[in-house]
Amino acid sequence: MKKRLTVGLLALAASTTVLAQSDVWRSDSLQEVVVTGTGTQHLLKDAPVQTEVISRRQLQLYAGRSIEDILAGLTASFDFNENDMGSHLQMNGLGNSYVLILIDGRRLHGDNGGENDLSIIDPQNIEKIEIVKGASSALYGSDAIAGVINIITRKHTEQGLMIENTSRAGSHGDLRQHNGIALNIGKWSSYTNFQAQHSDGWQNTSEEAPEQTEYHILDSRNKTVNRHTNWQLAERVTYQITPKAEAYADGSIYWKRIYRPSGHHPGVDVKTYDLQYDNASAAMGGKWKLSGTDVITLDAEWKRHAYNYAYTDTTLTDGYVNGHFTNYYPYFPGQKELQSDQQLTIVSLKGVFTLPYQQQLSAGAEYRYDWLKAPMRVAEGKASDQTGAVYVQDELAWHNRLFLTAGMRLTHNEGFGTRLTPKLSAMFKQGELRLRATWSQGYKTPTPKELHYQYVRNMNGVYLYLGNSHLKAQHSDYFALSGEYTIGSLTLTLSAYHNQVDDMITLVTIPNNQAPGALLVQYDPQRVRQYQNIEDAKTYGIDFTARYQTRHFTIGGSYSYLDTRANQYDSEEEEMRKVTIDGMAHHKANCYVTWNHDFSSRYQLGAGLYGRMSTKRYYQIDGNGKGYQLWRFSTTHQLGKHCRIEAGVDNIFNYVDRTPHGLHLGTTTPGRTVYASLTLRWNKGKKLTNKYKSNFNTRENEQD
């Protein structure tokens, strides 16, 4: 496998040197408008902060089943491992808790075990994805240390009624459903979105790792990915008060259940409960366009992420109930037990103003309140956290060649005091050459879970997980240099970065005698893991992308080199030791070739061959993940204006990681899979007139 991967990487490097780059890095047009890097609108080619874009056209050609599938398949900077707790994401060496995920500029909320449930994102409702790497706390606050992923949803601008339906089916009982209803009447606009997803799951091996269990089991019932079902219903209503003022309200409800193997089998991690998630959100706000590019926005949002055990068999549990430790509390089939209820409230005010001498000023204020209820996992039953912040950013254009962006955020957290996080970016352009440089600081306060959580996990043995009230806030320094050059249809970019993270929080195995005595007596754990601050950690790497596009063909690829170093205190040996950050792979790459042709006004065909590769992923315990290559072939068939068919084969060469349960995987792919989808769209009306069309729709959102 290692030899095949090396050959694949060399072939990719050769092809990209001669030909070109990843569709991710550039959209179909250099005139694409992006907003994530600075919070203001810029053409992609002139964005002061380097931004990668996955456009609507690329999303349709690739036809990914999920946001994880899309990001891992179309960029070389990401790794995902899907499990019951969510999607373990790593971006340029740093995990979920250091990557800020936005949906239309607003935070995705909720995690379990530090992993986000990304199935809340409907891939059929994505207009494009903007990716900004590196610390962005000056603009976005806590969590934006590794980078920002902004999922921009589709906007529907036809006057009248629009109805759309997408149904998708694939191997292993994979079913995906999307329905949308848009209604635009005068000053009122409404969009209702429903999505449902189901998978039967799959089992890549029935062997339990001998070092993880008391028995060497070859007929385990555990699956690599368990059967699961989820659905979401969302609504957004917009009212155009005047041609310069707009108000909106939106909300959603989301439900997910993960069905896990149950029963009794010595040494096997079978369960007496499933996992169930109940999410909800509500938001309201408005925008007021003063003149020209000047605009003021006000947003207030509330989000809830509740995580429950749904019992399938009679179970005696112990833990904290209403602040008191209880032994052997009974639950019966059909009952639920709340594990955590995370709620987030954010109120933000922002203004963008044009100043003399080609300057643009952004300024704002934000209040954030985090609330956690976990009766069985927090000694006091609940915990909370409050944060307030103000920020300012100035963008200056100097003779239309040198562009400077400077900003800073002043953050005050009730538990960790006040912190200033600055950012400075510069871009120089000469013809089709762009040179960019960035220095920025990141900041992240410990979450209520990291501070107060404590729970037991029966994972082929009893593991005790502990929060740590003595944690310190994390902070980072990020440096990046990049250059990009366009020669006709060929676009190349090369970037280098270094991210130094201090007081990094991660789970560390500690000696059992350092855990609270009452918990040791109660559980007699095999291993104790606690959140602690690593003394320091650093990631550094190089990203290269290239793309060549003709009228019908696009050929390209991207390559990412990564290395990580961390100095971690070993409590047992009482000394510092150097470690790699869990999940790191030195080399990752992707490549592709796409072809499209309009045979007539009633039939357009698109086809694409995509490959992605990764070398070995490193972990401190439980083994390393194997390197892999995965190849995908997809086709799209547009029949007139109202019908589209997508079909393809994923993992063409049927690679499966057979690593035993309990050890780390390079990838969880089930092997070769096939899929097909049908989209039907009907609309009766016309494009909104300038009188009523929102002044705040960016160019990419006006495309349908």
C-alpha positions as CSV (number, residue, x, y, z in Angstrom):
1,M,0.0,0.0,0.0
2,K,2.8,2.4,0.9
3,K,4.5,1.8,-2.5
4,R,1.2,2.4,-4.4
5,L,0.6,5.6,-2.4
6,T,4.1,6.8,-3.2
7,V,3.6,6.2,-6.9
8,G,0.2,8.0,-6.7
9,L,1.8,11.0,-5.0
10,L,4.6,11.2,-7.6
11,A,2.2,10.9,-10.4
12,L,0.1,13.7,-8.9
13,A,3.1,15.9,-8.5
14,A,4.2,15.4,-12.1
15,S,0.7,16.0,-13.5
16,T,0.1,19.1,-11.5
17,T,3.5,20.6,-12.4
18,V,2.7,20.2,-16.1
19,L,-1.0,20.7,-16.0
20,A,-2.7,22.3,-13.1
21,Q,-4.9,22.6,-10.0
22,S,-7.8,21.7,-7.8
23,D,-11.3,22.8,-8.6
24,V,-11.5,23.6,-4.9
25,W,-9.0,26.3,-4.9
26,R,-10.7,28.2,-7.6
27,S,-14.3,28.4,-8.7
28,D,-15.3,28.4,-12.3
29,S,-14.6,32.2,-12.6
30,L,-12.1,34.4,-11.0
31,Q,-14.9,36.9,-10.6
32,E,-16.4,34.8,-7.8
33,V,-17.3,37.0,-4.7
34,V,-16.0,35.8,-1.3
35,V,-16.7,37.1,2.2
36,T,-15.2,34.8,4.8
37,G,-11.6,36.0,4.9
38,T,-12.4,39.6,5.9
39,G,-16.1,39.6,6.5
40,T,-16.5,41.9,3.5
41,Q,-17.0,41.2,-0.2
42,H,-14.1,40.8,-2.5
43,L,-13.5,39.1,-5.8
44,L,-11.8,35.8,-5.2
45,K,-8.7,36.8,-7.2
46,D,-8.4,40.0,-5.1
47,A,-9.3,38.7,-1.6
48,P,-6.6,40.0,0.8
49,V,-6.8,36.7,2.7
50,Q,-6.3,33.6,0.7
51,T,-9.6,31.8,0.3
52,E,-10.4,28.4,-1.2
53,V,-13.8,27.9,-2.8
54,I,-15.9,24.9,-3.7
55,S,-18.5,26.3,-6.2
56,R,-22.0,25.1,-6.9
57,R,-20.9,23.6,-10.2
58,Q,-18.1,21.6,-8.6
59,L,-20.6,20.3,-5.9
60,Q,-22.9,19.1,-8.7
61,L,-20.1,17.4,-10.7
62,Y,-18.7,15.6,-7.6
63,A,-22.2,14.7,-6.2
64,G,-20.9,14.0,-2.7
65,R,-23.3,12.2,-0.2
66,S,-22.3,14.4,2.8
67,I,-20.2,17.4,3.7
68,E,-17.5,15.1,5.0
69,D,-17.4,13.3,1.6
70,I,-17.2,16.7,-0.2
71,L,-14.4,18.3,1.8
72,A,-12.3,15.1,2.0
73,G,-12.7,14.4,-1.7
74,L,-12.1,17.9,-3.0
75,T,-9.4,19.3,-0.7
76,A,-6.1,17.9,0.4
77,S,-6.1,19.7,3.8
78,F,-8.9,17.6,5.5
79,D,-9.2,14.2,7.1
80,F,-12.4,12.7,8.5
81,N,-13.2,9.6,10.5
82,E,-16.9,9.0,10.9
83,N,-18.1,7.4,14.2
84,D,-21.1,7.4,16.6
85,M,-20.1,10.6,18.2
86,G,-20.0,12.6,15.0
87,S,-17.3,13.5,12.4
88,H,-13.7,13.6,13.6
89,L,-12.3,16.4,11.5
90,Q,-8.7,17.4,11.1
91,M,-7.6,20.5,9.2
92,N,-3.9,21.0,8.6
93,G,-3.1,19.0,11.8
94,L,-5.6,20.4,14.2
95,G,-9.0,18.8,15.1
96,N,-12.6,19.8,15.4
97,S,-12.4,22.0,18.4
98,Y,-9.9,24.3,16.6
99,V,-11.9,24.6,13.4
100,L,-14.8,27.1,13.3
101,I,-17.7,25.9,11.1
102,L,-20.1,28.5,9.9
103,I,-23.5,28.2,8.1
104,D,-24.1,31.5,6.3
105,G,-21.7,33.1,8.7
106,R,-23.2,31.7,11.9
107,R,-21.7,29.1,14.1
108,L,-22.5,25.4,13.9
109,H,-23.2,24.5,17.5
110,G,-22.8,21.3,19.5
111,D,-20.3,18.5,19.9
112,N,-19.9,15.1,21.5
113,G,-16.5,14.0,22.6
114,G,-15.1,17.0,20.7
115,E,-16.6,15.9,17.4
116,N,-19.3,17.8,15.4
117,D,-22.4,16.2,13.9
118,L,-22.1,17.4,10.4
119,S,-25.1,15.6,9.1
120,I,-27.1,18.6,10.2
121,I,-25.8,20.2,6.9
122,D,-27.9,19.4,3.8
123,P,-25.4,19.0,0.9
124,Q,-28.3,19.6,-1.6
125,N,-28.8,23.1,-0.1
126,I,-25.2,24.3,-0.4
127,E,-24.5,27.1,-2.9
128,K,-20.7,27.1,-2.2
129,I,-18.1,26.5,0.5
130,E,-15.4,29.0,1.5
131,I,-12.4,27.8,3.4
132,V,-9.9,30.2,5.1
133,K,-6.9,28.5,6.8
134,G,-5.2,29.8,9.9
135,A,-6.1,31.7,13.0
136,S,-9.1,34.0,12.5
137,S,-10.0,34.9,16.1
138,A,-9.6,38.7,15.4
139,L,-12.8,38.4,13.2
140,Y,-14.6,35.4,14.5
141,G,-13.5,34.9,18.2
142,S,-12.9,31.7,20.0
143,D,-12.3,28.4,18.2
144,A,-11.0,29.8,14.9
145,I,-7.4,28.6,15.4
146,A,-6.9,26.1,12.6
147,G,-9.3,27.9,10.2
148,V,-12.8,28.7,9.2
149,I,-15.2,26.7,6.9
150,N,-18.2,28.8,5.8
151,I,-21.1,26.8,4.3
152,I,-23.1,29.2,2.2
153,T,-26.6,28.0,1.5
154,R,-28.6,28.5,-1.7
155,K,-30.8,31.6,-2.2
156,H,-33.9,31.4,-4.4
157,T,-34.7,34.7,-6.2
158,E,-37.6,33.8,-8.5
159,Q,-40.8,35.7,-7.9
160,G,-43.6,33.2,-7.2
161,L,-43.4,29.5,-6.2
162,M,-40.6,27.1,-6.5
163,I,-40.7,23.4,-5.5
164,E,-37.7,21.0,-5.7
165,N,-37.1,17.4,-4.8
166,T,-33.9,15.3,-4.7
167,S,-34.0,11.6,-3.9
168,R,-30.7,9.6,-3.7
169,A,-30.1,5.9,-3.1
170,G,-26.8,4.1,-2.7
171,S,-25.1,1.0,-1.3
172,H,-25.5,-0.2,2.3
173,G,-29.1,1.2,2.5
174,D,-27.9,4.8,2.0
175,L,-30.9,7.0,1.4
176,R,-30.9,10.8,1.1
177,Q,-34.0,13.0,0.7
178,H,-34.1,16.8,0.1
179,N,-37.2,18.9,-0.4
180,G,-37.4,22.6,-0.8
181,I,-40.3,25.1,-1.2
182,A,-39.5,28.8,-1.9
183,L,-42.2,31.4,-2.1
184,N,-41.5,35.0,-3.0
185,I,-44.5,37.4,-3.0
186,G,-43.8,41.1,-3.1
187,K,-41.7,42.0,-0.1
188,W,-42.0,38.6,1.5
189,S,-39.7,35.7,0.9
190,S,-39.9,32.2,2.5
191,Y,-37.9,29.0,2.1
192,T,-38.8,25.7,3.7
193,N,-36.1,23.0,3.6
194,F,-36.5,19.4,4.6
195,Q,-33.8,16.7,4.6
196,A,-33.7,13.1,5.7
197,Q,-30.8,10.7,5.7
198,H,-30.5,6.9,6.5
199,S,-27.8,4.3,6.3
200,D,-27.8,0.7,7.3
201,G,-24.2,1.1,8.3
202,W,-21.4,-1.5,7.5
203,Q,-18.9,-3.8,9.1
204,N,-15.4,-3.9,7.7
205,T,-14.2,-6.5,10.2
206,S,-15.7,-8.8,12.8
207,E,-12.4,-9.0,14.7
208,E,-11.8,-7.3,18.1
209,A,-8.2,-6.2,18.7
210,P,-6.6,-8.7,21.1
211,E,-4.8,-5.9,23.0
212,Q,-8.2,-4.1,23.6
213,T,-10.2,-7.0,24.9
214,E,-10.0,-9.8,27.4
215,Y,-10.8,-12.3,24.6
216,H,-9.6,-12.7,21.0
217,I,-13.0,-12.4,19.3
218,L,-13.4,-13.1,15.6
219,D,-17.2,-12.8,15.4
220,S,-17.9,-9.4,16.9
221,R,-21.2,-7.7,16.2
222,N,-19.7,-4.3,16.3
223,K,-19.9,-2.3,13.1
224,T,-17.4,0.1,11.6
225,V,-20.3,2.6,11.1
226,N,-23.6,1.9,12.8
227,R,-27.1,2.1,11.3
228,H,-28.4,5.7,11.7
229,T,-31.3,7.9,10.7
230,N,-31.8,11.6,10.9
231,W,-34.1,14.4,9.6
232,Q,-34.3,18.1,9.7
233,L,-36.9,20.8,9.0
234,A,-35.8,24.4,8.6
235,E,-37.7,27.6,7.8
236,R,-36.5,31.1,6.9
237,V,-38.7,34.1,6.3
238,T,-37.4,37.5,5.0
239,Y,-39.2,40.8,4.8
240,Q,-37.9,43.7,2.6
241,I,-38.9,46.6,4.7
242,T,-37.5,49.1,2.2
243,P,-35.1,48.7,-0.7
244,K,-32.4,49.4,1.9
245,A,-33.6,47.5,4.9
246,E,-34.3,43.8,5.4
247,A,-35.5,41.7,8.4
248,Y,-35.5,37.9,8.8
249,A,-36.4,35.1,11.1
250,D,-35.5,31.5,10.9
251,G,-35.5,28.3,12.8
252,S,-35.0,24.5,12.6
253,I,-35.5,21.2,14.4
254,Y,-33.3,18.2,14.0
255,W,-33.5,14.6,15.2
256,K,-31.0,11.8,14.8
257,R,-30.8,8.2,16.2
258,I,-27.8,5.8,16.0
259,Y,-28.8,2.2,16.4
260,R,-26.0,0.2,18.1
261,P,-25.5,-3.6,18.5
262,S,-27.2,-4.8,21.6
263,G,-27.2,-8.0,23.7
264,H,-24.7,-9.8,25.8
265,H,-21.3,-11.1,24.5
266,P,-18.2,-11.5,26.7
267,G,-15.5,-8.9,25.9
268,V,-17.5,-7.2,23.1
269,D,-18.7,-3.6,23.3
270,V,-22.4,-4.2,22.8
271,K,-24.8,-1.8,24.3
272,T,-28.2,-1.6,26.0
273,Y,-29.0,1.8,24.5
274,D,-28.9,3.7,21.3
275,L,-27.8,7.4,20.9
276,Q,-30.3,10.1,20.1
277,Y,-29.8,13.7,19.3
278,D,-32.5,16.5,19.5
279,N,-31.4,19.8,18.2
280,A,-33.2,23.1,17.7
281,S,-32.4,26.7,16.6
282,A,-34.0,30.1,16.3
283,A,-32.7,33.4,15.0
284,M,-33.8,36.8,14.0
285,G,-32.1,40.0,12.8
286,G,-31.9,42.5,10.1
287,K,-29.7,44.5,7.7
288,W,-29.7,48.2,6.9
289,K,-27.8,49.5,3.9
290,L,-26.8,53.1,4.6
291,S,-25.3,54.1,1.3
292,G,-22.9,52.6,-1.2
293,T,-21.2,49.7,0.6
294,D,-22.0,50.9,4.1
295,V,-24.2,48.4,6.0
296,I,-25.2,47.6,9.6
297,T,-26.4,44.2,10.7
298,L,-27.9,43.0,13.9
299,D,-28.4,39.2,14.7
300,A,-29.7,37.3,17.7
301,E,-29.6,33.5,17.7
302,W,-30.2,30.6,20.0
303,K,-29.2,27.0,19.4
304,R,-29.7,23.8,21.3
305,H,-27.9,20.4,21.0
306,A,-29.2,17.6,23.2
307,Y,-27.6,14.2,23.4
308,N,-29.5,11.3,25.0
309,Y,-29.2,7.6,25.7
310,A,-32.3,5.8,24.3
311,Y,-32.5,2.5,26.2
312,T,-33.2,-0.8,24.3
313,D,-32.8,-3.1,27.4
314,T,-33.2,-2.8,31.2
315,T,-30.1,-1.0,32.5
316,L,-28.9,0.0,35.9
317,T,-26.8,3.2,35.7
318,D,-24.9,5.3,38.2
319,G,-23.8,8.9,38.1
320,Y,-24.9,12.4,39.1
321,V,-28.7,13.0,39.2
322,N,-29.6,16.6,40.1
323,G,-26.2,17.1,41.7
324,H,-26.2,14.0,43.8
325,F,-24.4,10.7,43.0
326,T,-26.8,7.8,42.6
327,N,-26.0,4.1,42.4
328,Y,-27.9,1.7,40.2
329,Y,-30.7,3.9,38.9
330,P,-32.9,1.8,36.6
331,Y,-33.9,2.6,33.1
332,F,-36.2,0.5,30.9
333,P,-36.6,0.0,27.2
334,G,-38.2,3.1,25.5
335,Q,-36.9,5.5,28.2
336,K,-34.3,8.3,27.5
337,E,-31.6,9.6,29.7
338,L,-30.1,13.0,29.0
339,Q,-26.4,13.1,28.7
340,S,-25.8,16.7,27.8
341,D,-27.9,19.7,26.7
342,Q,-25.7,22.4,25.2
343,Q,-27.3,25.7,24.5
344,L,-25.8,28.8,22.9
345,T,-27.1,32.4,22.7
346,I,-25.3,35.0,20.6
347,V,-26.2,38.6,20.0
348,S,-24.0,40.4,17.5
349,L,-23.9,43.9,16.0
350,K,-21.7,44.7,13.0
351,G,-21.1,47.7,10.7
352,V,-19.1,48.1,7.5
353,F,-18.2,51.6,6.4
354,T,-16.3,53.2,3.6
355,L,-13.6,55.7,4.6
356,P,-11.4,58.1,2.7
357,Y,-8.3,57.0,0.9
358,Q,-9.6,53.7,-0.3
359,Q,-10.3,52.3,3.2
360,Q,-13.1,50.1,4.5
361,L,-13.7,49.8,8.2
362,S,-15.5,46.9,9.9
363,A,-16.4,47.1,13.6
364,G,-18.7,45.2,15.8
365,A,-19.6,43.8,19.3
366,E,-20.7,40.4,20.4
367,Y,-22.2,38.8,23.5
368,R,-22.1,35.0,23.9
369,Y,-23.7,32.8,26.6
370,D,-22.9,29.1,26.8
371,W,-25.0,26.8,29.0
372,L,-24.5,23.1,29.7
373,K,-26.9,20.8,31.5
374,A,-25.5,17.3,32.1
375,P,-27.2,15.7,35.1
376,M,-25.2,12.4,34.8
377,R,-21.9,13.9,33.8
378,V,-21.3,17.1,35.8
379,A,-21.1,17.1,39.6
380,E,-23.3,20.2,39.9
381,G,-25.6,19.1,37.1
382,K,-25.0,22.2,35.0
383,A,-22.4,24.8,34.1
384,S,-22.3,28.1,32.1
385,D,-19.9,30.5,30.5
386,Q,-20.2,34.1,29.3
387,T,-18.1,36.0,26.8
388,G,-18.2,39.6,25.5
389,A,-16.1,41.0,22.7
390,V,-15.5,44.1,20.5
391,Y,-13.5,44.1,17.3
392,V,-12.4,46.4,14.6
393,Q,-10.8,45.9,11.1
394,D,-9.4,48.3,8.6
395,E,-8.8,47.5,4.9
396,L,-6.5,49.8,2.9
397,A,-5.8,49.7,-0.8
398,W,-2.5,51.4,-1.8
399,H,-2.3,52.4,-5.5
400,N,-4.4,49.2,-6.3
401,R,-1.3,47.0,-5.9
402,L,-0.7,46.8,-2.2
403,F,-3.7,45.8,0.0
404,L,-3.3,45.8,3.8
405,T,-5.8,44.4,6.3
406,A,-5.3,45.0,10.1
407,G,-7.8,44.0,12.8
408,M,-8.0,43.1,16.4
409,R,-10.6,41.7,18.9
410,L,-10.8,42.4,22.6
411,T,-12.4,39.5,24.3
412,H,-13.5,39.2,28.0
413,N,-14.4,35.8,29.4
414,E,-15.8,35.6,32.9
415,G,-13.5,32.7,33.8
416,F,-10.3,33.6,31.9
417,G,-10.1,37.4,31.8
418,T,-9.3,39.7,28.9
419,R,-7.4,38.8,25.8
420,L,-6.4,40.9,22.7
421,T,-6.1,38.9,19.4
422,P,-4.6,40.9,16.4
423,K,-4.4,40.0,12.7
424,L,-2.4,41.6,9.9
425,S,-2.6,40.5,6.2
426,A,-1.0,42.0,3.1
427,M,-1.5,41.3,-0.6
428,F,0.6,42.6,-3.5
429,K,-0.6,42.1,-7.0
430,Q,1.1,42.7,-10.3
431,G,-0.8,41.6,-13.4
432,E,-1.8,38.0,-12.7
433,L,0.6,37.5,-9.8
434,R,-0.7,37.6,-6.3
435,L,1.6,37.5,-3.2
436,R,0.0,37.2,0.2
437,A,1.3,37.2,3.8
438,T,-0.6,36.8,7.1
439,W,0.2,36.9,10.7
440,S,-2.6,36.4,13.2
441,Q,-3.3,35.2,16.7
442,G,-5.9,32.6,17.7
443,Y,-7.7,32.3,21.0
444,K,-9.9,29.6,22.5
445,T,-11.3,29.4,26.0
446,P,-12.0,25.9,27.5
447,T,-15.6,24.8,27.0
448,P,-17.8,24.0,30.0
449,K,-17.4,20.3,29.0
450,E,-13.7,20.5,29.1
451,L,-13.8,22.1,32.5
452,H,-16.5,20.1,34.3
453,Y,-17.4,16.9,32.4
454,Q,-16.7,13.5,33.9
455,Y,-18.1,10.2,32.6
456,V,-17.3,6.5,32.2
457,R,-17.1,4.7,28.8
458,N,-17.1,0.9,28.6
459,M,-14.8,0.6,25.6
460,N,-13.5,-3.0,25.8
461,G,-12.6,-2.0,29.4
462,V,-13.6,0.8,31.7
463,Y,-12.3,4.2,30.7
464,L,-12.8,7.2,33.0
465,Y,-12.9,10.7,31.4
466,L,-12.4,13.8,33.5
467,G,-12.8,17.5,33.0
468,N,-10.2,19.9,34.5
469,S,-11.2,23.1,36.3
470,H,-7.5,24.2,36.3
471,L,-7.3,24.5,32.5
472,K,-5.9,27.6,30.9
473,A,-7.1,29.3,27.7
474,Q,-5.3,28.4,24.5
475,H,-3.7,30.9,22.2
476,S,-1.7,30.7,19.0
477,D,0.4,32.5,16.5
478,Y,-0.1,31.8,12.8
479,F,2.2,32.8,9.9
480,A,1.6,32.1,6.2
481,L,3.1,33.1,2.9
482,S,1.5,32.3,-0.5
483,G,1.9,33.1,-4.1
484,E,-0.5,32.4,-7.0
485,Y,-0.1,33.0,-10.7
486,T,-2.5,32.6,-13.6
487,I,-1.2,32.0,-17.1
488,G,-4.1,31.8,-19.5
489,S,-6.1,28.8,-18.5
490,L,-3.5,27.6,-16.0
491,T,-3.6,28.7,-12.3
492,L,-0.9,27.8,-9.7
493,T,-0.7,28.5,-6.0
494,L,1.9,27.6,-3.4
495,S,1.6,28.4,0.3
496,A,3.6,27.7,3.4
497,Y,2.3,28.1,7.0
498,H,3.4,27.7,10.6
499,N,0.9,27.5,13.5
500,Q,2.2,27.7,17.1
501,V,-0.4,26.7,19.6
502,D,0.3,27.3,23.3
503,D,-1.5,25.6,26.3
504,M,-3.3,23.3,23.8
505,I,-6.1,21.3,25.4
506,T,-6.3,17.6,24.7
507,L,-7.2,14.3,26.5
508,V,-4.2,12.9,28.2
509,T,-3.8,9.5,29.9
510,I,-2.9,10.1,33.6
511,P,-2.0,7.7,36.4
512,N,-5.1,6.3,38.1
513,N,-4.0,7.6,41.5
514,Q,-4.4,11.2,40.2
515,A,-8.2,10.7,39.7
516,P,-10.7,11.4,42.6
517,G,-10.7,8.5,45.0
518,A,-14.4,8.1,45.1
519,L,-14.5,7.6,41.3
520,L,-11.7,5.1,41.5
521,V,-13.5,3.1,44.1
522,Q,-16.8,3.3,42.2
523,Y,-15.5,2.4,38.7
524,D,-12.1,0.8,39.1
525,P,-11.1,2.1,35.6
526,Q,-8.6,0.4,33.3
527,R,-7.5,3.9,32.1
528,V,-8.1,7.5,33.2
529,R,-8.1,10.3,30.6
530,Q,-8.2,13.9,31.6
531,Y,-8.3,17.2,29.6
532,Q,-5.0,19.0,30.1
533,N,-3.0,21.8,28.6
534,I,-0.1,20.5,26.4
535,E,2.8,22.8,27.0
536,D,3.0,23.8,23.4
537,A,2.3,22.4,19.9
538,K,3.1,23.4,16.4
539,T,2.0,22.5,12.9
540,Y,3.7,23.5,9.7
541,G,3.3,22.6,6.1
542,I,3.1,23.4,2.5
543,D,0.1,23.4,0.2
544,F,0.3,23.3,-3.6
545,T,-2.5,23.4,-6.0
546,A,-2.8,23.7,-9.8
547,R,-5.6,23.8,-12.3
548,Y,-5.9,23.9,-16.1
549,Q,-9.3,24.5,-17.7
550,T,-10.5,24.4,-21.3
551,R,-14.0,24.8,-22.6
552,H,-14.9,21.2,-21.9
553,F,-12.1,19.7,-19.7
554,T,-10.7,20.6,-16.3
555,I,-7.6,18.8,-15.0
556,G,-5.9,19.4,-11.7
557,G,-4.9,18.4,-8.2
558,S,-3.6,19.5,-4.9
559,Y,-1.0,18.3,-2.5
560,S,-0.5,19.0,1.2
561,Y,2.6,18.3,3.3
562,L,2.1,18.5,7.1
563,D,4.3,18.0,10.2
564,T,3.4,18.5,13.8
565,R,5.4,18.7,17.1
566,A,4.2,18.9,20.6
567,N,6.0,19.0,24.0
568,Q,3.8,17.1,26.5
569,Y,4.3,16.5,30.1
570,D,4.4,12.8,31.0
571,S,2.9,12.5,34.5
572,E,4.2,8.9,35.0
573,E,7.8,9.6,34.1
574,E,7.6,13.3,35.3
575,E,9.3,14.6,32.2
576,M,8.6,16.4,29.0
577,R,8.4,14.3,25.9
578,K,8.0,15.1,22.2
579,V,4.8,13.7,20.5
580,T,3.0,14.1,17.2
581,I,-0.6,15.4,17.3
582,D,-3.0,12.5,17.0
583,G,-4.4,11.9,13.5
584,M,-1.6,13.6,11.6
585,A,-0.5,12.4,8.1
586,H,2.6,13.8,6.5
587,H,1.3,13.6,2.9
588,K,-2.2,14.0,1.5
589,A,-3.3,14.7,-2.1
590,N,-6.2,14.8,-4.5
591,C,-6.4,14.9,-8.3
592,Y,-9.2,15.0,-10.8
593,V,-10.2,15.3,-14.4
594,T,-13.7,16.5,-15.4
595,W,-15.5,16.8,-18.7
596,N,-18.8,18.5,-19.6
597,H,-20.6,19.0,-22.9
598,D,-23.9,20.6,-23.9
599,F,-25.3,18.3,-26.5
600,S,-28.4,20.4,-26.9
601,S,-30.5,22.8,-24.8
602,R,-32.3,19.8,-23.4
603,Y,-29.3,17.6,-22.5
604,Q,-26.0,18.4,-20.8
605,L,-23.6,15.7,-19.7
606,G,-20.8,16.0,-17.0
607,A,-18.3,13.4,-15.9
608,G,-15.5,13.4,-13.5
609,L,-12.7,11.0,-12.2
610,Y,-11.5,11.9,-8.7
611,G,-8.7,10.5,-6.6
612,R,-7.5,11.1,-3.0
613,M,-4.6,9.8,-1.2
614,S,-3.1,9.8,2.3
615,T,0.0,8.3,3.9
616,K,0.0,6.8,7.4
617,R,-1.9,8.7,10.2
618,Y,0.0,8.8,13.5
619,Y,-1.5,8.2,17.0
620,Q,0.1,8.0,20.4
621,I,-1.9,4.9,21.5
622,D,-3.9,2.1,19.9
623,G,-1.9,2.0,16.6
624,N,-1.5,4.2,13.5
625,G,-4.0,4.5,10.7
626,K,-3.0,2.9,7.3
627,G,-2.3,5.0,4.2
628,Y,-4.8,4.7,1.4
629,Q,-5.9,5.7,-2.1
630,L,-9.6,6.1,-3.1
631,W,-10.9,6.8,-6.6
632,R,-14.3,7.9,-7.6
633,F,-16.2,8.3,-11.0
634,S,-19.3,10.5,-11.2
635,T,-21.7,11.6,-13.9
636,T,-24.4,14.2,-14.1
637,H,-27.2,14.4,-16.7
638,Q,-29.2,17.7,-17.0
639,L,-32.5,17.1,-18.8
640,G,-33.9,20.4,-19.7
641,K,-34.3,23.0,-16.9
642,H,-36.3,20.9,-14.4
643,C,-34.6,17.5,-14.2
644,R,-31.1,16.3,-13.3
645,I,-29.8,12.7,-12.7
646,E,-26.5,12.0,-10.9
647,A,-24.9,8.5,-10.8
648,G,-21.5,7.1,-10.1
649,V,-19.2,4.7,-8.3
650,D,-17.2,5.5,-5.2
651,N,-14.0,3.7,-4.2
652,I,-13.6,2.1,-7.6
653,F,-10.9,-0.3,-6.6
654,N,-12.7,-1.5,-3.5
655,Y,-10.2,-0.6,-0.8
656,V,-11.3,-1.5,2.7
657,D,-9.3,-1.0,6.0
658,R,-9.7,-4.3,7.9
659,T,-8.0,-3.1,11.1
660,P,-9.6,-4.8,14.1
661,H,-12.2,-2.9,16.2
662,G,-10.6,-0.7,18.9
663,L,-7.6,0.4,16.8
664,H,-7.2,3.4,14.6
665,L,-8.3,3.4,11.0
666,G,-6.9,5.3,8.0
667,T,-10.4,5.4,6.5
668,T,-13.8,4.0,7.4
669,T,-14.9,3.5,3.7
670,P,-17.0,0.3,3.2
671,G,-15.4,-0.5,-0.1
672,R,-16.9,0.0,-3.6
673,T,-20.3,1.7,-3.5
674,V,-22.7,2.9,-6.2
675,Y,-25.2,5.7,-6.0
676,A,-27.9,7.4,-8.1
677,S,-30.0,10.5,-7.5
678,L,-32.9,12.3,-9.2
679,T,-33.7,16.0,-8.9
680,L,-36.9,17.5,-10.1
681,R,-37.5,21.2,-9.9
682,W,-40.6,23.3,-10.8
683,N,-41.0,27.0,-10.6
684,K,-43.6,29.4,-11.8
685,G,-42.5,33.0,-11.7
686,K,-39.7,35.3,-12.8
687,K,-36.6,36.8,-11.3
688,L,-37.3,39.3,-8.5
689,T,-37.2,42.9,-9.6
690,N,-34.6,45.2,-8.3
691,K,-37.2,46.9,-6.2
692,Y,-37.7,43.9,-4.0
693,K,-34.5,41.8,-4.5
694,S,-32.4,42.0,-1.4
695,N,-29.5,44.5,-1.5
696,F,-27.4,42.0,0.4
697,N,-27.4,39.0,-1.9
698,T,-23.8,38.5,-3.2
699,R,-23.1,37.6,-6.8
700,E,-22.7,33.9,-6.1
701,N,-26.1,33.8,-4.4
702,E,-27.9,35.2,-7.4
703,Q,-27.0,32.2,-9.5
704,D,-29.6,29.4,-9.5
